[in-house]
Amino acid sequence: MRYFLRKRLTLFLLIFFSPVVFLPALTYAAANFSAQDLLSMKYVTSAQISPDGAYIAYTVRVPRAADEKPGYAYSEFYVLDVATGQSRPFITGKVNVSSLQWRPDGKAISFRMARGEKAKTQVWQIPIDGGEARPITHSKTGVGAYRWHPSGKKIAYIAGEPPTAREKALKEKGYDFIYYEEEWKHRHLFLQDVTKEDASAEPQQLTDNITVLSFVFSPDGKQIAFAGTEKNLIDYRYMFTKVYLLEVDKKEFHQLTDNPGKLGNYAFSPDGKHLAYAAASRRSDHAVSQVYALPVSGGKAANLTIPNFKGHVNWVGWKDNETIIYRSGEGVNETLRTVSLDGNDRDLLLTSADDGIIFSAPTFTKDFKHFAFVGQSPYLPGEVFYWRPGKKLRQLSTANPWLADKKFGKQEVIRYKARDGVEIEGLLIYPVDYKKGETYPLVVFVHGGPESHYSNAWVTRYSTPGQIMAGKGYAIFYPNYRASTGYGVEFAMKWHYGNAAGTEFDDVADGIDYLVKEGIADKERVGLGGGSYGGFAAAWFGTYYTDKVRAVCMFVGISDLISKRSTTDIPYEELYVHSGKKLEEMWDQSLKRSPIYYAHQSKSAFLIFGGAADTRVHPSQSLEMYRRLKMNDHPAVRLVQYPGEGHGNGRQPGRIDVLYRVMDWYDWYVKDKKPLDGSLPPLDISDKYGLELPE
């Protein structure tokens, strides 16, 4: 691990993170964007503005090399001077820094990090003007979320319960059995004085008999609002989380919100009298969608969302005591808006429709004059952006300067009418050097959730490599089918609730037909893929809609709605916001909306892949799809599983393999139209990994 302090500035990093102008929509470099480019790309992942607005602390995701020890990407820590645009490396190298926060006086920055092979994650602190980083917590189980007390003299943090001596002894003797969903432990809230180094600095436990998931201090530090749930299970986090109000000195708390469904973030007003929060509109709403406010002293929550709002609120904060600021997904764009506490005054502050930058939830100074975001565009992955209301966004970092020398396919928003006349929106990446009048192989990437949507941003990922494939001569389509967020609660629920694989996937089929009719896509060369619910779509198109696609890539996807409901770790979420009925009330529909029901008619090449440790969509879903196809003599099916990976691959070996294997599958069956009853693509593709291997 290498630690770089503020004064050890190098010329290389001054150049690497110098201020830049936006990348143009299309560059004129000779080289297309490649798989190796994607695997080496860095991303800014968070941006925190200092209390005075002079600096922005940010983290950069740095991928591991192919031949490094398997693991997640590294996360480095830098600080930008807003006035000069110069960036200073604080902690870089083989590190994993997260949760950056400014100390209230602005003189130091804290972060989470585990230093050492078996060390627990702790909160560390480093002065802004130079010096060594030092840990300020010593939790036995590691620190989760944390926040500074407004005084700057204390921090509160969440930590789990350590194993007892009895539990350790049983484990050592081999008696560490799994008691499914019964052996969980609560996550507690602790308060620690960080000004003392002696025994008096031992943390105080503030909560008991409840699992704390997140929290915020009131402006005076006397109260804490925290998101809590009865059990430390993922399904309870999704569906049964409420906000509680804790009196810090008394260590007493009571329930504050009565949100019926999913809960987003929440924040105290500057005077501490009100709490704003983002939440679902009702229990059956499958995503956070509304902005609410209620008096902290007690009272009914007011929904301040625009009636019939055609978007989804996903973050809230405060401009002043009377004005809430909120971020929304609205179609393929993001917006920042304000609404007065009485709901009468509304204002649009910022929209990505103006300058093409999709921005994250902001951090901003108390005077509302300085903002920091992570921003991205169709040709630019995450970077640091600075904004002053009424001014233009300024890009202050460039993590990948070499992108200016790459050629990209044009990305644009398209709209088409579904078979019942409803307008559907999506993104289309044209092949590099596209020529109107020529048809091209098409690959459709279907998003998961389905409580998600594609924004008009950087959409190329290891399992959905859009721009790489555009460089290989493909058109790439990213549809926001019905059930997607960003278009209002009705659009997200009306056709999806109790109707899996119904109208929503018909929308995708209609999008393929539209692109064929427009003369862009070759009807005989279409592929489709996606992960999770997108993997469900891949299985559906490879069976029910098999006439529309030559090949599918099913990543951690659903094949059997009946068994999926009994093997997932979110059964209540599935019941309350998706199916709407117990399985016993919909056996027949669940069977006939399962891709395995149509496996016998498949004429599409099937690549099935996913993590062997997936608890969300159990690996048996992949096995069921594979087995039903094979037992029906399907000649072009392959199942690949990744040991130790869950619902998506996090470590570099699995990501590298998926990227190349997916592209090979589409090249083989879609672009080159190899026969299904011929040989499969090469199984061993390790020559593409970039490893030094024996012959």
C-alpha positions in Angstrom: 0.0 0.0 0.0 1.3 3.4 -0.9 0.2 6.6 0.9 0.5 9.9 -0.9 0.0 13.0 1.2 -1.0 16.4 0.0 2.5 17.8 -0.4 3.8 14.9 -2.4 2.2 16.0 -5.7 3.6 14.6 -8.9 3.6 16.1 -12.3 1.9 13.0 -13.7 -1.1 13.4 -11.5 -1.4 17.1 -12.1 -1.7 16.2 -15.8 -3.9 13.1 -15.3 -6.5 14.9 -13.2 -6.3 18.4 -14.8 -9.5 20.3 -15.6 -11.0 19.5 -19.0 -13.8 20.4 -21.3 -16.6 18.0 -22.0 -15.8 15.2 -24.5 -17.5 15.8 -27.8 -20.4 13.5 -28.7 -18.3 11.8 -31.4 -14.5 11.8 -31.4 -12.4 11.3 -34.5 -9.7 9.0 -33.3 -8.5 6.0 -35.3 -9.2 3.3 -32.7 -12.6 1.9 -31.7 -13.4 1.5 -28.0 -12.2 -2.1 -27.1 -12.7 -4.8 -24.5 -9.3 -4.0 -23.0 -10.3 -0.4 -22.8 -13.3 -1.2 -20.7 -11.3 -3.5 -18.4 -8.7 -0.8 -17.7 -11.2 2.1 -17.3 -11.3 4.1 -14.0 -14.5 5.6 -12.6 -15.1 8.4 -10.1 -17.6 6.9 -7.7 -18.2 9.6 -5.1 -17.7 13.4 -4.6 -18.0 15.3 -1.3 -17.7 19.0 -1.3 -16.0 20.7 1.7 -18.0 22.9 4.1 -16.6 26.1 2.5 -16.9 24.9 -1.1 -13.2 25.2 -1.8 -12.4 21.5 -2.2 -14.0 18.3 -3.4 -12.9 14.9 -2.0 -13.6 12.0 -4.3 -13.0 8.3 -4.8 -11.8 6.6 -8.0 -12.6 3.0 -8.8 -9.4 1.3 -10.2 -9.8 -2.2 -11.8 -7.5 -5.0 -10.9 -5.3 -6.4 -13.6 -6.2 -9.8 -15.0 -3.2 -11.6 -13.4 -3.6 -10.0 -9.9 -5.0 -11.9 -6.9 -8.8 -12.3 -7.5 -10.8 -9.5 -5.8 -12.9 -6.4 -6.2 -11.6 -3.2 -7.8 -9.5 -0.9 -5.7 -10.8 2.5 -4.6 -8.4 5.5 -4.3 -8.9 8.8 -2.6 -8.1 12.3 -4.1 -8.9 15.9 -3.3 -9.6 18.6 -5.9 -9.0 22.4 -5.5 -12.2 23.9 -7.0 -10.5 27.2 -7.9 -7.5 25.7 -9.7 -8.9 22.4 -10.8 -5.8 20.6 -9.5 -6.1 17.2 -7.9 -4.0 15.9 -5.1 -3.6 12.2 -4.3 -4.3 11.3 -0.7 -4.5 7.5 -0.5 -3.7 5.5 -3.6 -2.5 2.1 -4.6 -3.9 -1.3 -3.6 -6.4 0.2 -1.2 -10.2 0.3 -0.8 -11.3 3.7 0.5 -15.0 4.4 0.9 -17.5 6.7 2.6 -15.7 10.0 2.4 -16.9 12.7 4.8 -15.6 16.1 5.8 -15.2 16.8 9.4 -17.6 19.6 10.3 -14.8 22.2 10.6 -13.5 21.3 7.1 -9.9 20.6 8.4 -9.9 16.9 7.9 -11.5 14.1 5.9 -12.7 10.8 7.2 -13.2 7.6 5.3 -13.6 3.8 5.8 -10.8 1.5 5.1 -9.3 -1.9 6.3 -5.6 -1.8 6.5 -4.0 -5.2 6.6 -4.9 -8.7 5.3 -7.3 -9.6 8.1 -8.1 -6.2 9.5 -11.6 -5.0 10.1 -13.0 -1.9 8.3 -12.6 1.2 10.5 -13.1 4.9 10.2 -9.9 6.8 9.5 -9.1 10.5 9.4 -6.5 12.6 7.5 -5.8 16.3 7.8 -6.5 18.4 4.6 -3.2 20.2 5.0 -1.0 17.1 5.2 -0.1 14.5 7.7 -0.6 10.8 8.3 -4.0 9.0 8.2 -5.0 7.4 11.5 -7.9 5.2 12.6 -10.4 6.8 14.9 -12.6 3.6 15.6 -11.6 0.2 16.7 -14.7 -1.9 16.3 -14.4 -5.6 16.8 -16.7 -6.4 13.9 -15.9 -3.5 11.6 -17.7 -0.3 10.9 -20.6 0.1 8.5 -22.2 3.5 7.9 -20.9 6.4 10.1 -21.5 10.1 10.5 -19.9 13.1 12.3 -21.6 14.7 15.3 -22.2 18.3 14.4 -19.7 19.3 17.1 -16.9 17.4 15.2 -15.9 15.8 18.5 -17.8 12.6 18.2 -18.8 10.1 15.5 -21.7 7.6 15.4 -21.4 4.4 13.5 -23.2 1.1 12.8 -21.5 -2.2 13.8 -22.7 -5.7 14.1 -22.6 -8.0 17.1 -19.4 -10.0 17.5 -19.5 -13.8 17.9 -19.6 -15.1 21.5 -16.9 -17.3 23.0 -19.3 -20.2 22.8 -20.0 -19.6 19.1 -16.3 -19.4 18.4 -15.7 -22.7 20.3 -18.4 -24.5 18.4 -17.1 -23.3 15.1 -13.6 -24.5 15.9 -15.0 -27.9 16.7 -16.9 -28.1 13.4 -20.4 -27.4 14.9 -21.0 -24.3 12.9 -24.2 -25.4 11.3 -26.5 -23.1 9.2 -29.8 -22.3 10.8 -31.5 -20.6 7.8 -32.8 -17.1 8.5 -32.5 -17.7 12.3 -28.9 -17.0 13.1 -28.9 -13.3 12.1 -27.7 -10.7 14.6 -28.7 -7.0 15.0 -26.6 -4.1 13.7 -26.3 -1.5 16.5 -25.7 2.2 16.6 -22.6 3.4 18.6 -21.4 6.9 19.6 -17.7 7.5 20.2 -15.7 10.5 21.4 -12.8 11.0 18.9 -11.0 13.6 21.0 -9.8 11.1 23.6 -7.2 8.3 23.3 -7.8 6.6 26.7 -10.4 4.2 28.0 -13.0 7.0 28.2 -13.1 6.9 24.4 -14.9 3.5 24.5 -18.0 3.7 22.3 -21.4 3.9 23.8 -24.1 1.5 22.4 -27.2 3.6 21.6 -29.7 1.0 20.3 -30.8 -2.5 21.2 -33.3 -5.0 19.8 -33.5 -3.4 16.4 -31.3 -3.5 13.3 -30.0 -0.1 12.2 -29.4 0.3 8.5 -28.6 4.1 8.2 -28.9 7.3 10.2 -28.5 11.1 10.3 -27.9 13.5 13.2 -30.2 16.4 13.9 -28.5 19.8 13.4 -28.0 20.2 17.1 -26.7 16.6 17.6 -29.3 15.8 20.3 -31.3 13.5 18.1 -30.7 10.8 15.5 -33.1 9.7 12.8 -32.3 6.1 11.8 -33.7 3.5 9.4 -34.5 0.4 11.4 -36.1 -3.0 11.0 -37.1 -5.8 13.2 -34.8 -8.4 11.6 -31.4 -8.2 9.9 -32.6 -9.9 6.8 -32.5 -8.5 3.2 -36.2 -8.9 2.7 -36.9 -6.8 5.9 -34.6 -4.1 4.6 -36.6 -4.0 1.3 -40.1 -4.0 2.7 -40.3 -3.4 6.4 -37.9 -0.5 7.2 -39.2 2.6 9.0 -37.5 5.8 10.3 -37.1 6.0 14.1 -36.2 9.1 16.2 -33.5 8.5 18.9 -32.9 10.9 21.8 -29.1 10.5 22.1 -28.7 11.3 25.8 -31.6 9.1 26.9 -30.9 6.3 24.4 -34.6 6.1 23.8 -36.3 5.9 20.4 -39.7 5.7 18.8 -41.0 5.2 15.3 -41.3 8.4 13.3 -42.5 7.4 9.8 -45.2 5.0 8.8 -44.2 4.5 5.2 -46.1 1.4 3.8 -43.4 0.2 1.4 -39.8 0.9 0.3 -37.8 3.6 2.0 -35.1 5.8 0.4 -32.9 8.5 2.1 -34.0 11.1 4.6 -32.8 14.4 6.1 -33.5 16.9 8.9 -34.3 20.4 8.0 -31.6 22.9 9.0 -33.6 23.9 12.1 -34.3 20.3 13.0 -38.1 20.7 13.0 -38.9 18.6 10.0 -37.8 15.4 8.3 -37.9 14.9 4.6 -37.7 11.4 3.1 -38.0 9.6 -0.1 -40.3 6.5 -0.2 -42.7 4.4 -2.2 -46.2 5.7 -2.8 -47.7 2.5 -1.3 -46.7 -1.0 -0.4 -47.1 -2.3 -3.9 -44.9 0.4 -5.5 -41.8 -1.5 -6.5 -39.4 1.5 -6.1 -38.9 4.7 -4.1 -40.9 7.3 -6.0 -42.2 10.2 -3.8 -41.0 13.0 -1.6 -42.5 13.3 1.9 -42.1 15.7 4.9 -43.3 15.5 8.4 -42.9 17.4 11.7 -40.3 15.7 14.0 -42.4 16.5 17.0 -45.2 14.3 15.5 -47.8 14.6 12.9 -48.9 13.2 9.5 -46.5 13.0 6.6 -47.3 15.2 3.6 -46.7 13.8 0.1 -45.1 16.8 -1.8 -44.7 15.0 -5.1 -46.4 16.5 -8.1 -49.7 14.7 -8.7 -49.3 12.0 -11.4 -45.6 12.8 -11.5 -44.0 11.2 -14.6 -40.8 10.3 -12.9 -39.4 8.7 -9.7 -38.0 10.7 -6.9 -34.8 9.0 -5.7 -33.1 11.4 -3.2 -34.1 14.3 -0.9 -32.4 17.1 1.0 -33.0 20.6 2.2 -32.2 24.0 0.7 -33.5 25.9 3.8 -36.0 25.4 6.6 -38.9 25.9 4.2 -37.6 24.3 1.0 -36.8 20.7 0.0 -34.5 19.8 -2.8 -35.0 16.4 -4.6 -33.5 14.4 -7.4 -35.7 12.5 -9.9 -35.3 10.1 -12.7 -37.5 11.4 -15.5 -37.3 9.2 -18.6 -33.7 9.0 -19.7 -32.8 12.2 -17.8 -32.2 13.3 -14.2 -33.5 16.5 -12.6 -33.0 18.5 -9.5 -36.1 20.3 -8.3 -37.2 22.2 -5.2 -40.6 22.3 -3.4 -41.7 24.4 -0.5 -42.8 22.7 2.7 -46.4 23.7 2.0 -46.2 22.3 -1.5 -47.2 25.6 -3.2 -43.8 26.7 -4.7 -41.8 24.5 -7.1 -38.7 25.1 -9.2 -36.6 23.2 -11.6 -32.9 23.8 -10.8 -31.0 21.5 -13.1 -31.8 18.9 -15.7 -29.5 16.6 -17.7 -31.6 17.3 -20.7 -29.8 20.7 -21.0 -26.1 19.6 -21.2 -26.3 15.9 -21.5 -24.7 15.1 -18.1 -26.4 12.5 -15.9 -25.6 13.6 -12.3 -25.6 11.7 -9.0 -27.3 12.9 -5.8 -25.4 16.1 -4.9 -23.4 17.2 -1.9 -23.6 21.0 -1.3 -22.6 23.7 1.1 -25.1 25.1 3.7 -25.4 28.4 1.8 -26.6 26.4 -1.2 -23.9 28.0 -3.5 -21.5 25.1 -4.1 -22.4 21.7 -5.4 -20.5 18.5 -6.2 -21.7 15.6 -8.3 -20.5 12.5 -10.0 -21.5 13.1 -13.6 -21.5 11.0 -16.8 -22.6 11.1 -20.4 -23.0 8.6 -23.2 -19.3 9.0 -24.0 -17.9 9.7 -20.5 -18.0 7.5 -17.5 -18.1 8.9 -13.9 -16.2 12.1 -13.3 -16.2 15.0 -10.7 -18.5 17.9 -11.6 -18.9 21.2 -9.8 -21.9 23.4 -10.1 -23.1 26.8 -8.8 -26.9 27.4 -9.2 -27.5 29.5 -12.3 -24.1 28.6 -13.8 -22.9 25.8 -16.1 -21.7 22.5 -14.8 -17.9 22.2 -14.7 -16.0 19.0 -15.2 -13.0 18.9 -12.8 -11.5 15.5 -13.3 -10.5 13.3 -16.1 -9.8 9.7 -14.9 -9.4 8.4 -18.5 -7.8 11.0 -20.7 -7.1 8.5 -23.4 -10.9 8.3 -24.1 -10.5 11.4 -26.2 -8.6 9.2 -28.8 -11.3 6.6 -29.1 -14.1 6.3 -31.6 -17.6 5.7 -30.3 -20.9 4.7 -31.9 -23.5 7.5 -31.8 -25.9 7.1 -28.9 -29.4 8.6 -29.1 -32.8 8.5 -27.5 -35.5 6.7 -29.5 -39.2 6.5 -29.1 -41.7 4.1 -30.6 -45.3 3.0 -30.2 -46.0 -0.4 -28.7 -48.7 -2.6 -30.1 -51.4 -1.0 -27.9 -50.3 2.6 -28.7 -48.3 3.4 -25.6 -45.0 5.3 -26.3 -41.9 3.4 -25.2 -38.5 5.1 -24.8 -35.0 3.6 -25.1 -31.4 4.2 -26.1 -29.9 3.2 -29.4 -26.1 3.0 -30.0 -25.5 3.0 -33.8 -22.6 0.9 -35.2 -19.4 2.9 -35.5 -19.3 4.3 -39.1 -23.0 3.6 -39.5 -24.4 4.1 -43.0 -28.1 4.9 -43.4 -29.8 2.4 -45.6 -27.6 -0.5 -44.5 -28.9 -3.1 -42.0 -26.8 -4.3 -39.1 -26.8 -7.1 -36.5 -28.8 -6.0 -33.4 -28.3 -6.9 -29.8 -30.8 -5.8 -27.2 -29.7 -5.4 -23.6 -32.7 -5.5 -21.1 -32.2 -4.0 -17.7 -32.9 -5.8 -14.5 -35.2 -5.0 -11.6 -37.5 -4.3 -13.3 -37.4 -1.3 -10.9 -34.7 0.4 -12.8 -34.2 2.3 -16.1 -31.6 3.3 -18.5 -30.5 7.0 -18.3 -28.8 8.6 -21.3 -25.4 8.1 -19.8 -22.5 5.7 -20.0 -24.2 2.3 -20.4 -21.3 0.0 -21.4 -20.6 -2.6 -18.8 -18.8 -6.0 -18.6 -22.1 -7.9 -19.2 -23.6 -5.3 -21.6 -20.7 -4.1 -23.7 -22.6 -1.7 -25.9 -19.8 0.6 -27.3 -17.4 -2.3 -27.7 -20.0 -4.1 -29.9 -20.8 -0.9 -31.8 -17.1 -0.9 -32.8 -17.6 -4.5 -34.1 -20.5 -3.4 -36.3 -23.5 -4.0 -34.1 -26.5 -1.8 -33.4 -27.3 -1.9 -29.6 -30.7 -1.2 -28.1 -31.5 -0.5 -24.4 -35.3 -0.4 -23.9 -37.1 1.2 -21.0 -40.0 -1.1 -21.2 -43.2 -0.8 -19.0 -42.2 -1.6 -15.4 -39.2 0.7 -15.7 -38.8 3.5 -13.2 -38.5 7.1 -14.4 -41.9 7.3 -16.0 -44.2 7.5 -13.0 -45.8 5.0 -10.7 -48.6 4.0 -13.2 -46.1 3.2 -16.0 -44.0 1.1 -13.5 -46.9 -0.8 -12.0 -50.1 -0.9 -14.1 -48.8 -3.5 -16.6 -46.2 -5.2 -14.4 -48.0 -5.9 -11.1 -49.2 -9.5 -11.2 -48.2 -9.7 -14.9 -44.6 -10.9 -15.1 -43.3 -11.4 -18.7 -46.5 -9.9 -20.1 -46.8 -6.4 -21.6 -43.3 -5.4 -20.4 -41.6 -8.0 -22.6 -44.0 -7.4 -25.5 -42.6 -3.8 -25.4 -39.1 -5.2 -26.0 -40.4 -7.3 -28.9 -42.1 -4.3 -30.4 -38.8 -2.4 -30.1 -37.1 -5.0 -32.2 -39.8 -4.9 -34.8 -39.5 -1.1 -34.9 -35.7 -1.2 -35.5 -36.2 -3.8 -38.2 -38.9 -1.6 -39.8 -36.7 1.5 -39.7 -34.1 -0.4 -41.7 -31.4 -0.4 -38.9 -31.6 -4.0 -37.7 -31.2 -7.1 -39.7 -34.3 -9.3 -38.8 -32.2 -12.5 -39.2 -29.4 -11.3 -36.9 -30.8 -10.3 -33.5 -29.5 -11.3 -30.1 -30.7 -10.3 -26.6 -29.3 -10.4 -23.1 -29.5 -9.1 -19.6 -29.0 -9.8 -15.9 -31.5 -10.7 -13.2 -34.9 -9.6 -14.5 -33.0 -8.9 -17.8 -31.9 -12.5 -17.6 -35.5 -13.4 -17.2 -36.2 -11.5 -20.4 -33.3 -13.4 -22.2 -34.9 -16.7 -21.2 -38.3 -15.5 -22.3 -37.1 -14.4 -25.7 -35.1 -17.6 -26.1 -38.2 -19.6 -25.6 -41.5 -17.8 -26.0 -40.3 -15.2 -28.5 -37.6 -17.5 -30.0 -38.6 -16.5 -33.6 -37.3 -13.0 -32.9 -33.7 -13.8 -31.7 -31.0 -16.1 -32.9 -29.1 -16.1 -29.6 -29.6 -15.0 -25.9 -27.3 -14.5 -23.0 -29.1 -15.2 -19.7 -27.2 -13.8 -16.7 -28.4 -14.7 -13.2 -31.8 -14.9 -14.8 -35.2 -16.4 -13.9 -36.4 -19.5 -15.7 -39.2 -20.8 -13.3 -41.4 -18.4 -11.5 -42.7 -21.2 -9.2 -39.4 -22.4 -7.8 -37.9 -18.9 -7.9 -40.4 -17.7 -5.3 -39.3 -20.4 -3.0 -35.6 -20.0 -3.3 -35.1 -16.2 -3.4 -33.9 -14.2 -0.3 -36.6 -11.5 -1.0 -39.9 -13.5 -1.0 -42.0 -10.7 0.6 -40.6 -8.1 -1.8 -41.6 -10.4 -4.6 -45.1 -11.0 -3.2 -45.9 -7.4 -2.3 -44.5 -5.4 -5.2 -44.4 -7.9 -8.1 -46.8 -10.9 -8.0 -49.4 -9.4 -5.7 -50.8 -12.8 -4.8 -49.5 -15.9 -3.1 -48.3 -18.6 -5.3 -51.2 -20.9 -4.4 -53.5 -18.3 -6.0 -51.6 -18.2 -9.3 -50.1 -21.6 -10.0 -51.3 -21.7 -13.6 -50.2 -18.1 -14.5 -46.8 -18.7 -12.9 -46.2 -21.8 -14.8 -47.2 -20.3 -18.2 -45.0 -17.2 -17.6 -42.0 -19.4 -16.9 -39.5 -19.7 -19.8 -39.0 -23.5 -19.0 -42.6 -24.0 -20.0 -41.6 -23.1 -23.6 -38.1 -24.7 -23.6 -39.2 -27.4 -26.1 -39.8 -24.8 -28.8 -36.5 -22.9 -28.5 -34.6 -22.1 -31.7 -32.2 -19.7 -30.1 -28.7 -20.3 -28.9 -28.6 -20.2 -25.1 -25.6 -19.0 -23.1 -26.6 -19.3 -19.4 -24.3 -18.0 -16.7 -24.2 -16.6 -13.2 -22.7 -16.8 -9.7 -22.7 -20.1 -7.9 -23.4 -18.3 -4.6 -26.4 -16.2 -5.8 -29.1 -15.8 -3.1 -31.3 -13.4 -5.0 -31.9 -15.6 -8.1 -30.7 -19.1 -7.0 -28.3 -20.9 -9.3 -30.9 -23.6 -9.6 -32.8 -21.2 -12.0 -29.9 -21.5 -14.4 -29.7 -25.3 -14.0 -33.5 -25.7 -14.6 -33.2 -23.7 -17.9 -30.2 -25.7 -19.0 -31.7 -29.0 -18.1 -35.0 -28.4 -19.8 -33.3 -27.3 -23.0 -30.9 -30.2 -23.0 -33.7 -32.7 -22.4 -35.5 -31.3 -25.4 -32.3 -32.0 -27.5 -31.3 -28.3 -27.8 -28.0 -28.3 -29.7 -26.7 -24.9 -28.7 -26.8 -24.4 -25.0 -24.0 -23.8 -22.5 -24.1 -23.2 -18.7 -21.2 -21.4 -17.0 -21.1 -20.8 -13.2 -18.7 -18.6 -11.3 -17.6 -19.9 -7.9 -18.0 -17.5 -5.0 -19.9 -14.9 -7.0 -23.4 -13.8 -6.1 -26.0 -11.8 -8.0 -23.5 -10.4 -10.5 -19.7 -10.8 -10.7 -17.7 -8.5 -8.5 -14.1 -9.9 -8.9 -12.1 -9.4 -12.0 -11.8 -13.1 -13.3 -15.6 -13.5 -13.6 -16.0 -10.0 -15.2 -13.3 -10.6 -17.7 -14.7 -14.0 -18.7 -18.2 -12.7 -19.0 -17.2 -9.8 -21.2 -15.3 -12.0 -23.8 -17.7 -15.0 -23.6 -20.8 -12.8 -24.2 -19.2 -11.1 -27.2 -18.1 -14.5 -28.6 -21.6 -15.9 -28.3 -23.1 -13.0 -30.2 -20.4 -13.1 -32.9 -20.8 -16.8 -33.4 -24.6 -17.0 -33.6 -25.8 -13.5 -34.5 -23.1 -11.7 -36.5 -21.8 -14.8 -38.3 -25.0 -16.8 -38.2 -23.4 -20.1 -37.4 -25.9 -23.0 -37.4 -27.4 -24.0 -34.1 -26.7 -27.7 -34.9 -23.1 -27.0 -35.6 -20.2 -26.7 -33.1 -20.4 -24.3 -30.2 -18.0 -21.4 -29.7 -14.7 -22.3 -28.1 -15.1 -23.2 -24.4 -11.6 -22.3 -23.4 -11.2 -18.5 -24.1 -8.4 -18.0 -21.5 -6.1 -16.7 -24.3 -8.1 -13.5 -24.2 -7.7 -12.9 -20.4 -4.3 -11.3 -20.6 -2.6 -13.9 -18.4 0.8 -15.6 -18.7 -0.2 -19.3 -18.8 1.8 -22.5 -19.5 1.2 -24.2 -22.9 
